[in-house]
Amino acid sequence: MRAIELLAPAKNLECGIAAIDHGADAVYIGAARFGARAAAGNSLDDIASLCDYAHRFRAKVYVTVNTLLRPDEHDEVRQLLRSLADIHVDAILVQDMAVRRMAAEWLAQGVAMPALHASTQTDNRDAGRVRELAEMGFSRVVLARELSLEEIRDIHQQMPQVELEAFVHGALCVSYSGACYASEYCFGRSANRGECAQFCRLKFDLIDADGRSWGERYWLSLKDMCRIEHLEELMDAGVVSLKIEGRLKDADYVKNVVAAYSQRLDDIIRRRRTDYCRSSLGRCTYTFTPDVRKTFNRGYTTYFLHGRTPDIASPDTPKAIGEFVGRVKEIRGNSFNVAGTAQFANGDGLCFFDKVGGQTELVGFRINRVENNRLFPYRMPKDLRPGTSLYRNADQTFSAMLTHQTATRKIPVSMSLSATDEGFSLTMAVDNSTFRAVSVVAFEHQPAQKPQEENIIRQLSKLGDTVFEPDAITVSPQAAQYFIPSSFLSELRRKVVSQIAATIAQSEHQASIDSHQKNIPQKNSCQEKYHQENSQETPSNPLMQCRHCIRYSMGYCVRRGGKPAPWREPLTLVMSDGRRFALQFDCHHCQMNVLKVEG
């Protein structure tokens, strides 16, 4: 049986707790500095609080220390690692190999360090790279988003001892992570230092070698990833951690997406109990129906999971379009109705694609009021027509629902009361006795004048605001014949709850330490490369390495059944300010490179 982890993003403590409550087995969060999302930093106190909360459910907390470092930052990062070890985080995500060296140095001094996970920023495309990282002491590798099931399966077969983590949901970078220098080159904001300016979400004019324009579009912008229908395939290919992207997203996003994926994962495990289990404890109950279509998205794609497909890009807009809700049926004055089954509310945000001067643009508007099935916008879009496809990117009813408590997570426990020579014993067990605690109280045996079992069960069931809920309570026939005051039953219950809670929390942290400490070499590997970035990064050429290919997406890849291109290459992307970037089609590696053009 293999333990599977649903890994959720946490912008802050609130999001981290929401992720755990809604079914995450682990969360990843940034410290105050040195995470790949500079805008999502957190204090050590908040991370410690998240660890305490997560460990109650045997869930884990990973901290991102995955930027490239300048030499003058090393001392601060070294102390950060020690602090993270002291608050019992379970792993650290790393890009700069100097961080690995610092962890090894602390380990040599007897400090128990968290596990090391190689961030996707280390550009993990093949088994050779995974092997190098394993030799450096990384217990887990976060795979490149671009890999197919076949490629993931091949890596797992060659390196079965390494945990593989794969993205299943969220925004997509068009470049292989760690191989993008466009943001630094254009705006002085390094993606490798958590400051990406989203160069790939800009509009470009596509110009051929003869100066002809093939349209101003968002040529490098991709749809968002959604693999909720393919989790089982990823698990069977060797992935143990299913990762949701979104450390800049708010709690509503986390609640909805985590709940949707957790429910799907539970469905799979119910069917395949002998193959898989969840890596944390607890079951969730929800007050809403999760739906990933209602969360921020640019349209969804499975990306390269099943090979190259032509529908991965979002060239008409980098903004959220949300869920399809129907087509405009009739327009009457300043109102219209929609053919479909969707229900609308005042304040809903709708959008549609409009042809403007030969280009397609996303047009958005708000609904002022709803009367029966007629919608009255604040301002009627002038180009809205009958038959137009409508999308909802702001669902007021759904958003209002998520502002309340929407999930409760509890750990089912079995409890058994028995009589002892000097009193009574209460045993509590979790997960088929994986965790077990016993509480004993001395009390004179007094024969009861009326049946006691019902009262005993009622008193032991009062687990209140603990993380536990009774799954089965048994009372031995001998214990049931004696009178036991409710206060003594409460004392037994409190003691056993405290013991088993401590056992679960400690076992999780200790398991991480025991299983990963031996993996960190205390001497530098001969293969180890130190990435030390100066305050001004010097971008290489290419600026981007992309598996996404504009030529293919337009139907002009003859190697894959497309038509001969009607243009003469090279092709160039031109920004609104006139800066130019050449496209290089590396057909041997099925890759498109974006090159800087000097002068």
Disulfide bonds with the S-S distance in Angstrom:
none
